[in-house]
Amino acid sequence: MRHWSGAAPAGTMPAMDTRVSAIATSAPERARALQPLLDQHGAEMDRRREVTPEVVAALAQADMLRLLLAKSLGGQEMQLVEYARTIEALGYADASVAWFINQSNVSSSTSAAAMPHDTALEVFGPPTVGLAWGARHSRSKAIKVPGGYRLTGTWSFASGGRHTTWLGAHSAVQNPDGTPLIAHRGRQDDRSFVFLRSEAKIIDDWQVLGLRGTGSDSYSVEDLFVPDERAPARDSLAERREKGPLYVLGSTLLYATGFCSVTLGIGRRLFESYIELARGKHSRASPSAMAVNQANQREIGQLEARLSAARAFLHEAALEAYDAAAAGKLTIDHRIRLRLATTYGMNEATDVSVASYRAAGTTAIMNSAPFERRFRDAMSASQHLQAMQPHIEMVGRHILGVDNPIQHI
């Protein structure tokens, strides 16, 4: 049985030429090679509430910030299952790093795909820039003016934003007189705005249970001018310049695939910690070792099945959707199946994480043990919108033919 932990070499991340490494080794291999460094810096990243400079540099060296970026812009434009494996490998090593990398990759690649080529190349071409993105805020506003927009608002959850050159934000658009700017099909124009981090006010409010290393601060801008070329409607078919399957799938399902992979990585690491503990620990509630206890044996077998099944479902659905998008045959059924796989996978991985933590007994609460920090990360990841049960209900409605949920995914 293949486990992630057996794949990472000892020692810290070696220096590498990004241009060579992206060709010489696969992205999942490069991600696994980072594990010793991420393990070494994990507790410090939690304490600082941000990724350490050494890790940021290693991520850039391993070309982890351009995994989904179009090849025309110097990116890898990676096949979706390969991307899922890469994010899972990072999640196995450190959830905060994986969360940041997924957030940045999806945000930057889908924004770049709807920007003019020269602008996208200037903004996202370098391997070190990254993009942090905050959740939508209902009170934001973007006023259309000649040549661009005047943007005002506050957004939250800018994962990795302490290390990126650029920030992004969503907002509906209005005319100068305050009326909604109607784009197409009678709907108000809705855009993604990309601006320099230095142009925003950063609010240091990331005091949280887990995923502390993401440094997901809030931020605000006041009457900031954003030019037209940095204000894409990133999931609009009409404005999409890049035609690859990743961009046909769109940002929502790309985010979901990555965040599900993060939770699978966390679940695998906690589960393997449980296995390692069970091989050598005696429970105070039983005279026998955990390894020879039938209840532990049964649970470990069941957890392995659940985690492996969730992973297989994700990869199957991701491959089907990606191939369909590449062939120009992507349907709502493909989208629904990937939505189900990602939400189901996040919840199954969370259940495995919880079971592994509980099985470890009092060992699990010790900072010196490998459970406590990763359990907090698992619980925080489980609260993300992508894991919420209404997604499952939406799938059920579609299967029953109650409504068409295309607008939700």
C-alpha positions as CSV (number, residue, x, y, z in Angstrom):
1,M,0.0,0.0,0.0
2,R,1.5,3.3,-1.1
3,H,1.7,6.1,1.5
4,W,3.0,9.6,1.0
5,S,5.4,9.5,3.8
6,G,7.6,6.9,2.0
7,A,8.2,9.2,-1.0
8,A,10.0,12.2,0.5
9,P,13.8,12.1,0.7
10,A,15.6,13.1,3.8
11,G,17.1,16.5,4.2
12,T,15.9,20.0,3.2
13,M,14.8,21.2,-0.2
14,P,17.8,21.3,-2.6
15,A,18.5,24.3,-4.7
16,M,17.1,23.8,-8.2
17,D,16.7,25.8,-11.4
18,T,12.9,26.3,-11.8
19,R,13.1,26.1,-15.6
20,V,14.8,22.7,-15.4
21,S,12.9,21.3,-12.4
22,A,9.5,21.8,-14.0
23,I,10.6,19.5,-16.9
24,A,13.0,17.1,-15.1
25,T,10.6,16.1,-12.3
26,S,6.8,16.0,-12.0
27,A,5.0,18.5,-9.9
28,P,3.9,15.9,-7.3
29,E,7.5,14.7,-7.0
30,R,8.6,18.3,-6.4
31,A,5.9,18.8,-3.8
32,R,6.9,15.6,-2.0
33,A,10.6,16.7,-2.0
34,L,9.5,19.8,-0.1
35,Q,8.1,17.8,2.8
36,P,11.2,17.8,5.1
37,L,11.5,21.5,4.8
38,L,7.8,22.0,5.5
39,D,7.9,19.6,8.5
40,Q,10.9,21.6,9.8
41,H,9.1,24.9,9.6
42,G,5.5,23.9,10.4
43,A,5.4,24.9,14.0
44,E,7.1,28.2,13.2
45,M,4.7,29.0,10.5
46,D,1.8,28.4,13.0
47,R,3.5,30.7,15.5
48,R,4.1,33.5,12.9
49,R,0.7,33.0,11.3
50,E,2.4,33.1,7.9
51,V,4.7,31.0,5.7
52,T,8.3,31.4,6.5
53,P,10.6,33.2,4.0
54,E,12.6,29.9,3.5
55,V,9.5,28.1,2.5
56,V,8.3,30.9,0.3
57,A,11.6,30.8,-1.6
58,A,11.5,27.0,-1.9
59,L,7.9,27.1,-3.3
60,A,9.0,29.5,-5.9
61,Q,12.1,27.4,-6.8
62,A,9.9,24.4,-7.2
63,D,7.6,26.5,-9.4
64,M,4.5,25.9,-7.2
65,L,2.9,29.2,-8.0
66,R,2.3,28.6,-11.7
67,L,0.9,25.1,-11.8
68,L,-2.4,26.1,-13.5
69,L,-1.2,29.2,-15.3
70,A,-1.5,28.9,-19.1
71,K,1.6,27.7,-21.0
72,S,1.4,30.8,-23.2
73,L,2.3,32.8,-20.0
74,G,5.1,30.5,-18.9
75,G,3.0,28.3,-16.7
76,Q,2.5,24.6,-16.5
77,E,-1.2,24.4,-17.3
78,M,-1.3,21.1,-15.5
79,Q,-3.7,18.3,-16.1
80,L,-6.3,18.4,-13.2
81,V,-5.6,15.0,-11.6
82,E,-1.9,15.8,-11.6
83,Y,-2.7,19.1,-9.9
84,A,-4.8,17.3,-7.3
85,R,-1.9,14.9,-6.5
86,T,0.4,17.9,-6.1
87,I,-1.8,19.8,-3.7
88,E,-2.4,16.5,-1.8
89,A,1.3,16.0,-1.4
90,L,1.7,19.6,-0.1
91,G,-1.3,19.0,2.2
92,Y,0.3,15.9,3.6
93,A,3.3,18.0,4.6
94,D,1.7,21.2,5.6
95,A,-2.0,22.2,5.2
96,S,-1.4,26.0,5.4
97,V,1.1,25.8,2.5
98,A,-1.2,23.7,0.4
99,W,-4.1,25.9,1.1
100,F,-2.1,29.0,0.0
101,I,-0.8,27.3,-3.1
102,N,-4.2,26.2,-4.2
103,Q,-5.8,29.6,-3.6
104,S,-3.1,31.4,-5.4
105,N,-2.9,29.0,-8.4
106,V,-6.7,29.0,-9.1
107,S,-7.0,32.8,-8.6
108,S,-4.1,33.7,-10.7
109,S,-4.7,31.3,-13.6
110,T,-8.4,31.9,-14.1
111,S,-7.9,35.7,-13.8
112,A,-5.0,35.6,-16.3
113,A,-7.1,33.5,-18.7
114,A,-9.5,36.4,-19.1
115,M,-7.0,39.2,-19.2
116,P,-5.2,40.7,-22.3
117,H,-2.1,38.5,-22.9
118,D,0.5,41.3,-22.3
119,T,-1.2,42.3,-19.0
120,A,-1.4,38.7,-17.8
121,L,2.2,38.1,-18.7
122,E,3.3,41.2,-16.8
123,V,1.3,40.4,-13.7
124,F,1.6,36.6,-13.5
125,G,4.6,35.7,-15.6
126,P,7.3,35.8,-12.9
127,P,7.5,32.6,-10.8
128,T,7.5,34.4,-7.5
129,V,4.5,36.7,-7.5
130,G,1.3,34.8,-6.6
131,L,-2.1,36.1,-6.0
132,A,-4.2,36.2,-2.8
133,W,-8.0,36.4,-3.0
134,G,-10.6,37.4,-0.4
135,A,-14.2,36.3,0.0
136,R,-16.9,38.5,-1.6
137,H,-18.3,41.3,0.6
138,S,-21.8,42.5,0.0
139,R,-20.8,46.2,0.7
140,S,-18.1,46.4,-1.9
141,K,-18.7,48.5,-5.0
142,A,-17.0,49.1,-8.3
143,I,-17.9,52.2,-10.3
144,K,-17.3,52.1,-14.0
145,V,-15.3,55.1,-15.2
146,P,-13.3,55.8,-18.4
147,G,-10.5,53.3,-18.7
148,G,-11.4,51.2,-15.7
149,Y,-13.2,51.2,-12.3
150,R,-13.1,52.9,-8.9
151,L,-13.1,50.1,-6.4
152,T,-14.1,50.4,-2.7
153,G,-14.6,47.6,-0.2
154,T,-13.2,45.2,2.4
155,W,-12.6,41.5,1.8
156,S,-11.5,38.6,4.1
157,F,-9.5,35.4,3.9
158,A,-6.6,36.5,1.7
159,S,-4.7,33.2,2.1
160,G,-1.0,33.7,1.5
161,G,-1.5,37.4,1.1
162,R,1.5,38.3,3.2
163,H,3.7,36.8,0.5
164,T,2.0,37.8,-2.8
165,T,2.7,40.8,-5.0
166,W,-1.0,41.0,-6.0
167,L,-4.4,40.9,-4.3
168,G,-7.7,40.3,-5.9
169,A,-11.3,41.0,-5.1
170,H,-14.8,40.4,-6.5
171,S,-17.4,43.1,-6.8
172,A,-20.6,43.9,-8.7
173,V,-20.3,46.9,-11.0
174,Q,-22.4,50.0,-11.0
175,N,-22.7,53.1,-13.2
176,P,-21.5,56.5,-11.9
177,D,-25.1,57.3,-10.9
178,G,-25.3,54.3,-8.6
179,T,-27.5,52.1,-10.8
180,P,-26.4,48.5,-11.6
181,L,-24.3,48.1,-14.8
182,I,-26.1,45.5,-16.8
183,A,-23.7,43.2,-18.6
184,H,-25.5,40.3,-20.4
185,R,-28.6,38.3,-20.0
186,G,-30.0,41.1,-17.9
187,R,-27.6,40.5,-15.0
188,Q,-25.4,43.0,-13.2
189,D,-21.8,43.0,-14.3
190,D,-19.6,41.2,-11.8
191,R,-15.8,41.4,-12.1
192,S,-12.6,40.3,-10.4
193,F,-10.2,43.1,-9.7
194,V,-6.4,42.7,-9.4
195,F,-4.3,45.3,-7.7
196,L,-1.0,45.6,-6.0
197,R,-0.9,44.5,-2.4
198,S,0.9,47.8,-1.6
199,E,-2.3,49.6,-2.7
200,A,-4.4,48.0,0.0
201,K,-4.8,48.5,3.7
202,I,-4.0,45.1,5.4
203,I,-6.0,44.2,8.5
204,D,-4.1,41.9,10.8
205,D,-7.1,39.8,12.0
206,W,-6.1,36.2,11.3
207,Q,-6.5,34.8,14.9
208,V,-7.9,31.3,14.2
209,L,-8.0,27.7,15.3
210,G,-6.2,26.1,12.3
211,L,-4.6,26.9,9.0
212,R,-2.8,29.6,10.9
213,G,0.2,29.6,8.5
214,T,-2.0,30.9,5.7
215,G,-2.0,34.4,7.2
216,S,-5.5,35.0,5.7
217,D,-5.8,38.6,6.6
218,S,-8.6,41.0,5.7
219,Y,-7.8,44.0,3.5
220,S,-9.5,47.0,2.1
221,V,-9.2,49.7,-0.6
222,E,-10.9,53.1,-0.9
223,D,-11.8,54.5,-4.3
224,L,-8.9,52.6,-5.9
225,F,-8.6,52.9,-9.7
226,V,-8.2,49.5,-11.4
227,P,-7.7,49.6,-15.2
228,D,-9.9,47.7,-17.5
229,E,-7.2,45.2,-18.3
230,R,-6.9,44.1,-14.7
231,A,-10.6,43.7,-14.1
232,P,-11.5,40.5,-15.8
233,A,-14.9,38.6,-15.7
234,R,-12.8,35.6,-15.1
235,D,-15.4,32.9,-15.6
236,S,-17.2,34.6,-18.5
237,L,-17.1,32.6,-21.7
238,A,-17.2,35.9,-23.7
239,E,-14.0,37.2,-22.1
240,R,-12.0,34.0,-21.7
241,R,-8.9,34.3,-23.8
242,E,-7.3,31.0,-22.9
243,K,-9.4,28.0,-24.2
244,G,-7.7,25.1,-22.3
245,P,-9.8,22.6,-20.3
246,L,-8.8,24.1,-17.0
247,Y,-10.4,27.4,-17.9
248,V,-13.5,25.8,-19.3
249,L,-14.0,24.1,-16.0
250,G,-13.8,27.5,-14.2
251,S,-12.6,28.7,-10.9
252,T,-15.3,27.1,-8.6
253,L,-14.5,23.5,-9.5
254,L,-10.8,24.2,-9.6
255,Y,-10.9,25.6,-6.1
256,A,-13.0,22.6,-4.9
257,T,-10.6,20.1,-6.4
258,G,-7.6,21.7,-4.7
259,F,-9.2,22.2,-1.3
260,C,-10.5,18.6,-1.3
261,S,-7.0,17.5,-2.1
262,V,-5.7,19.5,0.9
263,T,-8.0,17.7,3.2
264,L,-7.1,14.3,1.7
265,G,-3.5,15.1,2.4
266,I,-4.2,16.1,6.0
267,G,-6.3,13.0,6.5
268,R,-3.6,10.7,5.2
269,R,-1.0,12.3,7.4
270,L,-3.1,12.0,10.6
271,F,-4.2,8.4,9.6
272,E,-0.6,7.3,9.1
273,S,0.3,8.9,12.5
274,Y,-2.5,6.8,14.0
275,I,-1.0,3.6,12.4
276,E,2.5,4.4,13.6
277,L,1.2,5.0,17.2
278,A,-0.9,1.8,17.1
279,R,2.2,-0.2,16.3
280,G,3.8,0.6,19.6
281,K,1.3,1.9,22.1
282,H,-0.6,0.2,24.8
283,S,-4.0,1.8,25.8
284,R,-4.6,2.3,29.5
285,A,-8.1,0.9,28.9
286,S,-6.8,-2.4,27.5
287,P,-4.0,-4.8,28.6
288,S,-3.1,-5.5,25.0
289,A,-1.2,-3.3,22.5
290,M,-3.3,-1.2,20.1
291,A,-1.9,-3.2,17.1
292,V,-3.4,-6.5,18.3
293,N,-6.7,-5.0,19.4
294,Q,-9.5,-6.1,17.0
295,A,-11.4,-2.8,17.3
296,N,-8.3,-0.9,16.2
297,Q,-7.6,-3.3,13.4
298,R,-11.1,-3.0,12.1
299,E,-11.1,0.8,12.4
300,I,-7.8,1.1,10.5
301,G,-9.1,-1.1,7.7
302,Q,-12.3,0.9,7.4
303,L,-10.5,4.3,7.5
304,E,-8.1,3.1,4.8
305,A,-11.0,2.2,2.6
306,R,-12.9,5.5,3.2
307,L,-9.9,7.6,2.5
308,S,-8.8,5.7,-0.6
309,A,-12.3,5.6,-2.0
310,A,-12.8,9.3,-1.5
311,R,-9.5,10.0,-3.3
312,A,-10.3,7.6,-6.1
313,F,-13.7,9.2,-6.6
314,L,-12.1,12.7,-6.8
315,H,-9.5,11.6,-9.3
316,E,-12.1,9.8,-11.4
317,A,-14.5,12.7,-11.5
318,A,-11.7,15.2,-12.1
319,L,-10.3,13.2,-15.0
320,E,-13.8,12.8,-16.6
321,A,-14.5,16.5,-16.4
322,Y,-11.1,17.5,-17.6
323,D,-11.2,15.2,-20.6
324,A,-14.7,16.3,-21.4
325,A,-13.7,19.9,-21.3
326,A,-10.7,19.2,-23.5
327,A,-13.0,17.6,-26.1
328,G,-15.5,20.4,-26.0
329,K,-18.1,18.0,-24.4
330,L,-18.3,19.2,-20.8
331,T,-21.9,18.8,-19.5
332,I,-23.7,19.7,-16.3
333,D,-23.5,16.0,-15.4
334,H,-19.7,16.2,-15.4
335,R,-19.8,19.3,-13.3
336,I,-22.3,17.8,-10.9
337,R,-20.2,14.7,-10.5
338,L,-17.0,16.7,-9.7
339,R,-18.9,18.8,-7.3
340,L,-20.2,15.7,-5.5
341,A,-16.7,14.2,-5.4
342,T,-15.1,17.3,-3.9
343,T,-17.7,17.8,-1.2
344,Y,-17.9,14.2,-0.4
345,G,-14.1,13.9,-0.3
346,M,-13.7,16.8,2.1
347,N,-16.2,15.3,4.5
348,E,-14.8,11.8,4.3
349,A,-11.2,13.1,4.9
350,T,-12.4,15.1,7.8
351,D,-14.1,12.1,9.4
352,V,-10.8,10.1,9.0
353,S,-8.9,13.0,10.6
354,V,-11.3,13.1,13.5
355,A,-11.2,9.3,14.0
356,S,-7.4,9.2,13.9
357,Y,-7.1,12.0,16.5
358,R,-9.6,10.3,18.8
359,A,-7.9,7.0,18.5
360,A,-4.6,8.5,19.7
361,G,-6.0,9.3,23.1
362,T,-4.2,11.8,25.3
363,T,-1.1,11.5,23.0
364,A,-3.1,13.5,20.5
365,I,-3.3,16.7,22.6
366,M,0.5,17.0,23.0
367,N,2.3,19.6,21.0
368,S,5.2,17.2,20.7
369,A,3.0,14.6,18.9
370,P,2.0,14.8,15.2
371,F,-1.7,15.1,15.8
372,E,-2.6,18.4,17.5
373,R,-1.6,21.0,14.8
374,R,-2.9,18.9,11.9
375,F,-6.2,18.2,13.7
376,R,-6.7,21.9,14.0
377,D,-5.9,22.3,10.4
378,A,-8.4,19.6,9.5
379,M,-11.2,21.2,11.5
380,S,-10.6,24.6,10.0
381,A,-10.5,23.2,6.4
382,S,-13.8,21.3,7.1
383,Q,-15.6,24.6,7.6
384,H,-14.9,26.0,4.2
385,L,-17.8,26.6,1.8
386,Q,-16.6,23.9,-0.5
387,A,-17.4,21.2,2.2
388,M,-20.9,22.4,3.0
389,Q,-23.8,19.9,2.8
390,P,-26.0,22.0,0.6
391,H,-23.7,21.0,-2.3
392,I,-24.8,17.4,-1.7
393,E,-28.4,18.5,-1.6
394,M,-27.9,20.3,-4.9
395,V,-26.6,17.0,-6.4
396,G,-29.6,15.2,-5.1
397,R,-32.0,17.7,-6.7
398,H,-30.2,17.3,-10.0
399,I,-30.4,13.5,-9.9
400,L,-34.1,13.8,-9.1
401,G,-34.7,16.3,-11.8
402,V,-36.0,19.0,-9.4
403,D,-34.0,21.9,-10.8
404,N,-31.0,22.8,-12.9
405,P,-28.2,23.9,-10.6
406,I,-25.8,25.1,-13.3
407,Q,-25.8,28.6,-11.9
408,H,-24.4,27.3,-8.5
409,I,-21.3,25.5,-9.9
